[in-house]
Amino acid sequence: MRGGLVAALIVCTALAGCGRLRFETLSSVDGGRDAGDATFDASLDASTAPRDAQVDATAPHDAARDAAIIDANVVDAPLLDAGDAAAWLDAATDAMADAADDGGIDPTYPPIAVASLTSAGPHTCLLDDGRVYCWGQNTNGEIGNNGTANQTRPVEITLPSGVPIEQVSAGEGHTCAIERGSGDLYCWGMNNHGQLGLDDRNPRLVPTRVPGLPRLLRVSAGYQFTFAIDENNALWCWGDNAEGQLGQAGTPLSESLTPIRSGNDTDWIQIAAGQARVCGLRSPGTLWCVGRNVYYGLGLGSNVPNQYNTWTQTGVDADWLHISVSQDGACGRRTGGISHCWGTYASGPPTVLMTPTTIDPMPWRSDAAGVFNACGVRQAGTMTCWGRNVEGQLGTGDWTDQTGAPQIGTDTDWALVVMGRFHTCALKLDGRLFCTGENGAGQLGLGDTMRRNVFTLVTLP
C-alpha cells in the first residue's frame, strides 16, 4: 500500500482505461473514513486529502479534526503534512472503533477508495490523484479549457504551474481548485458577482490564481459566491451576498470582489456552499448555517426570518460528520452514518423538512442534496434517492418523482454520489463512473446531449 492519503485516508492510484479508475483499498486496521465537502444546488463538492504523507499510527491525536474522520464520502479533506496525517489516521482508527461500539459503521467493512467527484450546475468535475477532468456546460468558461463550447466528454484541466490539484469544487457557472503543496487557489468561469475573487467582474476561461489568501485546506464554490477554509481553520468568502450568505453580520454588503473573512472563528472543518446559503461544520462537529431560509433551508424549524446574515447553529448536536447543500435542501451524516435532511424536496407536492430529519434508517457512506431531491449511498453499497425525477436524475428508469427512501436498482457496489442541477453522477467501488438525468449541455459526459433515466457508464480519457 502506498504511504499516502487520498480523500482522507483513502488511496487512489492513476487512471486506467475503459472508463474506469483504478484504486487501492485500505485494510480495516488502517482505519478511518472521512468527512468531506458538499454539494451545491445539488451536491457541490468533492475533494481529497494529501496523497504522499507518511503515516505513523503512534502519533498523537489532532482534536480539531476528530469530527471529520469517520465516513467514506471523502470529498474535501484538508491538506496535511506528515505529522498531521499521522494524527488524523490515529484519530480515525479510534473513531472507527467508537462507531462500531455505538452500533454504527462496521470496522470490518472494507473502506472504499474513491476519487473525488463534484457537481453543481450543468457541469461536473472529477479529481483523481491530482488530475482533474471536467465536462458539461461551458458558457462562461467553467470547464477551464480556454473556450466556451460545451464539452460532452470529460477533458483534462491543468493549472498554469502544472502542479497536481489537491481539491476541486464545481459551482454554478464557475470552478475553483486548490494546488497541491502550496495550498494556492485557482478559479475560472463566470464572475459577474466577483465569485472568482479576482477584484473584477471579468470571466476567466482558464484557471487563474486568486491573490490575497493564506494556504487553503478546502474550497466550496456555490451559486455566484465561494467559500474556503485556510490552514488555521479560518473561514473566507467572496462573491454575491444578496441574502446574507457571506455571513457578514450587520455589515451592509451586497457582494465582495475579493476574499474576506466570514466571522472570527478558527475551528471550521467543512464548508458547503449552496444557492444563497451555506452550511458548515465546526469542531467538534456542530452544524452552522447562514443565508437564505425561505424553504427551511437552514434547518432551524422556522422560515422566519427569510434570511440570516449571521452564522446560526442548527440544533445542538456535536457529532456531524459531513453535509451537502443544494438549492432549497441539505443532507448530512452524523456518527454512525445515520443521515438527516432538511429543506424542501420533490416538485409537487413538496416534502418540507423544517429541521434535520432521518428519512432512511440505514447508515450512509455518502450523501448528496439536489434540486428538490436527494440521494445517498448506504454502508451496504446500495443507493437510495427521492424527490424530483422529471429529468431522470434519480436513475429509476422512469420520470416519476419518488417519496420515502426507495432503493435504486439492485447494485450493492456504489461508493459515492453527487448531484448537479437536475443530473446525478456516482462512482462504483471499482472506480467506474455512472451518470443520469438532464444532459442538454453534455453534463453526463456521454458524448451527446440526450437525457438518461438510468445510470449510464461514462468513459474517461
C-alpha positions as CSV (number, residue, x, y, z in Angstrom):
1,M,0.0,0.0,0.0
2,R,1.2,3.5,-0.8
3,G,2.2,5.7,2.1
4,G,-0.3,8.4,1.2
5,L,-3.8,9.6,1.8
6,V,-6.4,10.3,-0.8
7,A,-9.6,11.9,0.1
8,A,-8.8,11.4,3.7
9,L,-7.2,8.1,4.5
10,I,-8.2,6.6,1.1
11,V,-5.6,5.8,-1.5
12,C,-6.2,6.3,-5.2
13,T,-3.8,5.3,-8.0
14,A,-3.7,6.6,-11.6
15,L,-6.4,6.4,-14.2
16,A,-6.9,3.2,-16.1
17,G,-8.7,2.9,-19.4
18,C,-12.2,1.9,-20.4
19,G,-14.0,4.4,-18.3
20,R,-12.6,3.0,-15.0
21,L,-10.5,4.4,-12.2
22,R,-8.0,2.1,-10.6
23,F,-7.9,2.2,-6.8
24,E,-6.2,0.6,-3.8
25,T,-8.3,-0.1,-0.7
26,L,-7.1,0.3,2.8
27,S,-7.4,-2.6,5.2
28,S,-9.7,-2.1,8.2
29,V,-6.7,-1.7,10.5
30,D,-5.6,1.3,8.6
31,G,-8.7,2.9,9.9
32,G,-10.9,5.6,9.1
33,R,-13.5,7.0,6.9
34,D,-13.5,10.7,6.4
35,A,-15.9,13.6,6.0
36,G,-15.7,16.0,3.2
37,D,-17.2,18.9,1.4
38,A,-20.6,19.3,-0.1
39,T,-22.8,19.9,-2.8
40,F,-24.4,22.8,-4.4
41,D,-27.8,23.2,-5.8
42,A,-27.3,19.5,-5.8
43,S,-24.1,18.4,-4.4
44,L,-21.4,20.6,-4.7
45,D,-18.1,19.5,-3.9
46,A,-15.8,16.6,-3.7
47,S,-12.2,16.7,-2.9
48,T,-9.3,14.9,-1.3
49,A,-6.7,14.8,1.4
50,P,-3.0,14.7,0.7
51,R,-1.6,11.7,-1.1
52,D,2.0,11.5,-0.1
53,A,2.2,12.0,3.7
54,Q,4.0,9.2,5.5
55,V,1.8,7.8,8.2
56,D,2.9,7.0,11.8
57,A,-0.1,5.5,13.7
58,T,1.6,6.2,17.0
59,A,1.3,10.0,16.6
60,P,-1.0,11.9,19.0
61,H,-4.5,13.0,18.1
62,D,-5.3,16.3,16.5
63,A,-8.6,17.0,18.3
64,A,-9.6,19.8,15.8
65,R,-10.0,17.1,13.1
66,D,-11.6,14.3,15.2
67,A,-15.0,15.2,13.9
68,A,-14.1,14.8,10.3
69,I,-12.8,11.3,10.1
70,I,-15.3,8.5,10.1
71,D,-17.2,8.3,6.9
72,A,-16.1,7.5,3.4
73,N,-17.7,10.3,1.5
74,V,-14.2,11.7,1.4
75,V,-15.0,14.8,-0.5
76,D,-12.8,17.5,0.7
77,A,-10.3,16.7,3.4
78,P,-7.6,19.2,4.3
79,L,-4.1,19.3,3.1
80,L,-2.0,17.7,5.7
81,D,1.7,17.4,6.3
82,A,3.2,14.2,7.6
83,G,2.6,14.9,11.2
84,D,-1.0,16.0,10.7
85,A,-1.7,12.9,8.6
86,A,-0.4,10.6,11.3
87,A,-2.5,12.3,13.9
88,W,-5.5,12.1,11.6
89,L,-5.0,8.4,11.0
90,D,-4.6,7.7,14.7
91,A,-7.9,9.6,15.4
92,A,-9.6,7.8,12.6
93,T,-8.7,4.4,13.9
94,D,-10.2,5.2,17.3
95,A,-13.3,6.8,15.7
96,M,-13.9,3.7,13.7
97,A,-13.8,1.6,16.8
98,D,-16.1,4.0,18.7
99,A,-18.5,4.0,15.8
100,A,-18.6,0.2,15.9
101,D,-19.2,0.3,19.7
102,D,-22.1,2.6,19.1
103,G,-23.7,0.2,16.6
104,G,-22.6,2.4,13.7
105,I,-20.1,1.8,11.0
106,D,-18.8,-1.8,10.9
107,P,-15.0,-1.6,11.1
108,T,-14.7,-4.9,9.2
109,Y,-16.3,-3.3,6.1
110,P,-13.5,-2.6,3.7
111,P,-13.0,1.2,3.4
112,I,-13.5,2.2,-0.2
113,A,-11.0,4.0,-2.3
114,V,-12.6,6.8,-4.4
115,A,-11.6,9.7,-6.5
116,S,-13.4,12.8,-5.7
117,L,-16.4,14.0,-7.7
118,T,-18.1,17.4,-7.8
119,S,-21.0,18.9,-9.5
120,A,-23.3,22.0,-9.1
121,G,-24.9,23.4,-12.1
122,P,-24.8,21.7,-15.5
123,H,-21.2,20.8,-15.3
124,T,-19.2,18.1,-13.5
125,C,-15.6,17.6,-12.5
126,L,-13.7,14.5,-11.3
127,L,-10.4,14.6,-9.4
128,D,-8.2,11.5,-9.5
129,D,-4.7,11.6,-8.0
130,G,-4.1,15.2,-8.8
131,R,-5.6,15.2,-12.2
132,V,-8.9,17.0,-12.9
133,Y,-11.4,16.2,-15.7
134,C,-14.5,18.4,-16.4
135,W,-17.4,18.2,-18.7
136,G,-20.8,19.8,-19.5
137,Q,-21.8,23.4,-19.7
138,N,-19.1,25.8,-20.6
139,T,-20.9,29.0,-21.5
140,N,-18.8,31.1,-19.0
141,G,-15.6,29.1,-19.3
142,E,-16.3,27.0,-16.2
143,I,-14.7,23.9,-17.8
144,G,-11.4,25.8,-17.9
145,N,-10.1,24.7,-21.3
146,N,-9.8,28.2,-22.7
147,G,-13.0,28.1,-24.6
148,T,-16.8,28.4,-24.2
149,A,-18.1,25.4,-26.2
150,N,-19.9,22.8,-24.1
151,Q,-18.0,19.6,-23.5
152,T,-19.9,16.4,-23.8
153,R,-16.9,14.3,-22.9
154,P,-14.5,14.7,-19.9
155,V,-11.5,16.9,-20.7
156,E,-8.4,17.2,-18.5
157,I,-7.8,20.6,-16.9
158,T,-4.4,21.6,-15.6
159,L,-3.1,24.5,-13.6
160,P,-0.7,27.0,-15.1
161,S,2.1,25.7,-12.9
162,G,1.5,22.1,-13.9
163,V,1.4,21.1,-10.3
164,P,-1.3,18.5,-9.4
165,I,-4.6,19.6,-7.9
166,E,-5.5,18.8,-4.3
167,Q,-9.2,19.6,-4.4
168,V,-11.7,20.9,-6.9
169,S,-15.2,22.3,-6.5
170,A,-17.7,22.9,-9.3
171,G,-20.1,25.8,-8.6
172,E,-22.9,27.2,-10.7
173,G,-21.0,28.6,-13.6
174,H,-17.6,28.7,-12.0
175,T,-15.0,26.2,-10.7
176,C,-12.2,26.5,-8.1
177,A,-9.3,24.3,-7.3
178,I,-6.5,24.1,-4.7
179,E,-3.0,23.5,-5.8
180,R,-1.3,20.6,-4.1
181,G,1.5,21.5,-1.7
182,S,1.2,25.3,-1.9
183,G,-2.5,25.5,-1.0
184,D,-2.9,28.3,-3.6
185,L,-6.3,28.7,-5.1
186,Y,-7.2,29.0,-8.7
187,C,-10.7,29.8,-10.1
188,W,-12.3,30.2,-13.5
189,G,-15.6,30.7,-15.2
190,M,-18.5,33.2,-14.5
191,N,-17.5,36.2,-12.5
192,N,-20.5,38.6,-12.5
193,H,-20.5,39.0,-8.7
194,G,-16.8,38.6,-8.1
195,Q,-17.1,34.9,-7.3
196,L,-13.6,34.3,-8.7
197,G,-12.2,36.6,-6.1
198,L,-10.1,38.5,-8.6
199,D,-11.2,42.1,-7.8
200,D,-13.2,42.5,-11.0
201,R,-16.2,41.0,-12.8
202,N,-14.5,39.6,-15.9
203,P,-14.9,35.9,-16.6
204,R,-11.9,33.7,-16.9
205,L,-11.6,30.8,-19.4
206,V,-8.6,29.2,-17.7
207,P,-7.6,28.6,-14.1
208,T,-6.4,31.9,-12.6
209,R,-4.7,32.3,-9.3
210,V,-6.7,34.1,-6.6
211,P,-4.4,36.5,-4.6
212,G,-4.7,37.6,-1.0
213,L,-5.4,34.2,0.6
214,P,-3.3,32.1,3.0
215,R,-2.6,28.5,2.3
216,L,-6.0,26.8,1.9
217,L,-7.3,23.4,3.1
218,R,-10.6,23.3,1.2
219,V,-12.9,25.3,-1.1
220,S,-16.6,25.2,-1.9
221,A,-18.0,27.0,-4.9
222,G,-21.7,28.0,-4.7
223,Y,-24.2,29.9,-6.7
224,Q,-22.2,33.1,-7.7
225,F,-20.1,33.0,-4.5
226,T,-17.3,31.0,-3.0
227,F,-16.1,29.9,0.5
228,A,-12.8,28.5,1.6
229,I,-11.1,27.2,4.8
230,D,-7.5,28.1,5.4
231,E,-4.7,26.2,7.2
232,N,-5.7,27.8,10.5
233,N,-9.3,26.6,10.1
234,A,-10.5,30.2,9.5
235,L,-13.3,30.9,7.0
236,W,-13.0,33.1,3.9
237,C,-15.7,34.1,1.4
238,W,-16.3,36.3,-1.7
239,G,-18.9,36.9,-4.4
240,D,-22.6,37.5,-4.1
241,N,-24.1,38.4,-0.7
242,A,-27.7,39.3,-1.7
243,E,-29.2,37.1,1.0
244,G,-26.5,37.4,3.7
245,Q,-24.8,34.2,2.7
246,L,-21.3,35.6,3.3
247,G,-22.1,35.8,7.0
248,Q,-21.1,39.4,7.5
249,A,-23.5,40.0,10.4
250,G,-24.8,43.6,10.4
251,T,-22.4,44.9,7.7
252,P,-24.4,46.1,4.7
253,L,-22.6,44.3,1.8
254,S,-24.2,43.3,-1.5
255,E,-21.1,41.4,-2.7
256,S,-17.3,41.2,-2.3
257,L,-15.0,41.0,-5.3
258,T,-12.1,39.9,-3.2
259,P,-11.7,37.3,-0.4
260,I,-12.8,38.5,3.1
261,R,-13.1,36.7,6.4
262,S,-16.5,35.3,7.4
263,G,-16.5,35.7,11.2
264,N,-13.5,35.3,13.5
265,D,-13.8,31.6,14.4
266,T,-10.8,29.3,13.7
267,D,-12.4,25.9,14.2
268,W,-14.1,25.2,10.8
269,I,-13.7,21.7,9.5
270,Q,-16.1,21.6,6.5
271,I,-18.0,24.1,4.4
272,A,-20.8,23.6,1.9
273,A,-22.0,26.4,-0.3
274,G,-25.4,26.1,-2.0
275,Q,-27.7,28.7,-3.6
276,A,-27.7,31.8,-1.5
277,R,-27.0,29.8,1.7
278,V,-24.1,28.0,3.3
279,C,-23.8,25.4,6.0
280,G,-20.6,24.3,7.7
281,L,-19.2,22.1,10.5
282,R,-17.1,23.4,13.3
283,S,-15.1,21.4,15.7
284,P,-16.0,19.1,17.4
285,G,-18.8,18.6,14.8
286,T,-21.5,21.2,15.4
287,L,-23.7,22.4,12.4
288,W,-23.9,26.1,11.5
289,C,-25.8,27.8,8.6
290,V,-26.3,31.3,7.1
291,G,-28.2,32.9,4.2
292,R,-31.5,32.1,2.6
293,N,-34.1,30.5,4.9
294,V,-37.3,30.7,2.8
295,Y,-37.8,27.0,2.4
296,Y,-36.4,25.9,5.8
297,G,-33.0,25.6,4.2
298,L,-31.2,26.4,7.4
299,G,-32.9,23.6,9.3
300,L,-33.9,25.9,12.2
301,G,-37.5,24.8,12.5
302,S,-38.9,28.1,11.1
303,N,-38.6,30.1,7.9
304,V,-38.8,33.4,9.7
305,P,-36.8,35.4,9.1
306,N,-36.3,34.5,5.5
307,Q,-32.6,35.5,5.6
308,Y,-29.8,35.2,8.1
309,N,-26.6,37.2,7.7
310,T,-25.1,35.8,10.9
311,W,-23.9,32.3,11.4
312,T,-26.5,30.4,13.4
313,Q,-26.2,27.0,15.0
314,T,-28.6,24.3,13.7
315,G,-29.6,22.1,16.6
316,V,-27.3,21.2,19.5
317,D,-25.7,18.0,18.2
318,A,-21.9,17.9,18.0
319,D,-21.4,14.7,16.1
320,W,-21.9,15.8,12.5
321,L,-19.5,14.2,10.0
322,H,-20.4,15.6,6.6
323,I,-23.0,17.9,5.0
324,S,-24.1,18.7,1.4
325,V,-26.2,21.8,0.5
326,S,-28.4,22.4,-2.6
327,Q,-30.9,25.0,-3.8
328,D,-33.5,24.5,-1.1
329,G,-32.5,21.4,0.7
330,A,-29.5,19.9,2.5
331,C,-28.4,16.5,3.8
332,G,-25.8,15.3,6.2
333,R,-24.5,12.4,8.3
334,R,-23.9,12.1,12.0
335,T,-22.0,9.5,14.0
336,G,-22.7,6.0,12.8
337,G,-23.5,7.3,9.3
338,I,-27.2,8.0,10.0
339,S,-28.5,10.5,7.5
340,H,-30.5,13.7,8.1
341,C,-32.1,16.0,5.6
342,W,-33.8,19.4,5.8
343,G,-35.4,21.9,3.5
344,T,-37.8,21.3,0.6
345,Y,-37.9,18.2,-1.7
346,A,-39.9,16.9,-4.7
347,S,-41.5,19.1,-7.4
348,G,-45.0,18.6,-6.1
349,P,-46.5,18.2,-3.7
350,P,-43.3,19.1,-1.9
351,T,-41.9,17.4,1.2
352,V,-40.9,20.0,3.7
353,L,-38.5,19.1,6.5
354,M,-38.2,22.0,8.9
355,T,-35.3,20.5,10.9
356,P,-32.7,17.8,10.2
357,T,-34.8,14.6,9.8
358,T,-33.9,11.0,9.2
359,I,-35.5,9.7,6.0
360,D,-33.6,6.5,5.6
361,P,-32.9,4.4,8.8
362,M,-29.9,2.7,7.1
363,P,-26.5,4.2,7.7
364,W,-24.9,6.0,4.8
365,R,-21.4,6.4,3.5
366,S,-22.2,9.2,1.0
367,D,-24.9,12.0,0.9
368,A,-26.0,14.3,-1.9
369,A,-28.6,17.0,-1.8
370,G,-30.0,18.0,-5.1
371,V,-32.6,20.5,-6.5
372,F,-35.7,19.3,-4.8
373,N,-34.2,15.8,-4.4
374,A,-31.5,13.8,-2.6
375,C,-29.5,10.6,-2.9
376,G,-27.4,8.6,-0.6
377,V,-25.1,5.6,-0.7
378,R,-25.7,3.2,2.2
379,Q,-22.9,1.4,4.0
380,A,-24.2,-1.8,2.4
381,G,-23.3,-0.3,-1.0
382,T,-26.9,0.2,-2.2
383,M,-28.2,3.6,-3.3
384,T,-31.4,5.4,-2.3
385,C,-32.9,8.6,-3.9
386,W,-36.1,10.5,-3.6
387,G,-37.7,13.8,-4.7
388,R,-37.8,15.4,-8.2
389,N,-37.2,13.0,-11.1
390,V,-38.7,14.8,-14.1
391,E,-35.3,14.8,-15.8
392,G,-34.5,11.2,-14.8
393,Q,-31.9,12.3,-12.3
394,L,-32.9,9.5,-9.8
395,G,-31.9,6.8,-12.2
396,T,-35.1,4.8,-11.6
397,G,-35.7,4.0,-15.3
398,D,-38.7,6.4,-15.4
399,W,-39.5,10.1,-14.9
400,T,-41.7,9.8,-11.8
401,D,-41.0,11.6,-8.6
402,Q,-40.1,9.4,-5.6
403,T,-41.1,9.6,-1.9
404,G,-39.7,7.8,1.1
405,A,-36.2,6.3,0.6
406,P,-36.6,3.7,-2.2
407,Q,-33.6,1.7,-3.3
408,I,-32.3,2.5,-6.8
409,G,-31.8,-0.8,-8.6
410,T,-30.1,-3.8,-7.1
411,D,-26.4,-2.9,-7.2
412,T,-24.5,-3.2,-4.0
413,D,-21.2,-1.7,-5.0
414,W,-21.9,2.0,-5.1
415,A,-19.2,4.2,-3.4
416,L,-20.0,7.9,-3.8
417,V,-22.9,10.0,-5.3
418,V,-23.1,13.7,-6.1
419,M,-26.0,15.7,-7.6
420,G,-25.8,18.7,-10.1
421,R,-28.6,20.7,-11.4
422,F,-31.1,18.0,-12.5
423,H,-28.4,15.4,-13.0
424,T,-26.6,12.8,-10.8
425,C,-23.3,11.1,-11.0
426,A,-21.9,8.2,-8.9
427,L,-18.8,6.1,-8.5
428,K,-18.7,2.4,-8.0
429,L,-16.3,0.7,-5.7
430,D,-14.2,-0.5,-8.7
431,G,-13.9,3.1,-9.9
432,R,-16.4,3.1,-12.7
433,L,-18.3,6.4,-13.1
434,F,-22.0,6.5,-14.0
435,C,-24.4,9.5,-14.6
436,T,-28.1,10.0,-15.2
437,G,-30.6,12.8,-15.7
438,E,-30.6,16.1,-17.7
439,N,-27.9,16.3,-20.4
440,G,-28.7,19.3,-22.5
441,A,-25.1,20.7,-22.0
442,G,-23.4,17.3,-22.0
443,Q,-23.2,17.2,-18.3
444,L,-23.5,13.4,-18.2
445,G,-20.2,13.1,-20.1
446,L,-21.6,10.6,-22.6
447,G,-20.7,12.3,-25.8
448,D,-24.2,13.5,-26.6
449,T,-27.0,15.7,-25.2
450,M,-29.7,13.1,-24.7
451,R,-31.3,12.7,-21.3
452,R,-31.0,9.4,-19.4
453,N,-33.2,7.9,-16.7
454,V,-30.8,5.1,-15.7
455,F,-27.2,5.4,-14.5
456,T,-25.0,5.1,-17.6
457,L,-21.3,4.3,-17.8
458,V,-19.0,7.3,-18.5
459,T,-15.8,6.7,-20.5
460,L,-12.9,8.7,-19.1
461,P,-9.8,9.7,-21.3
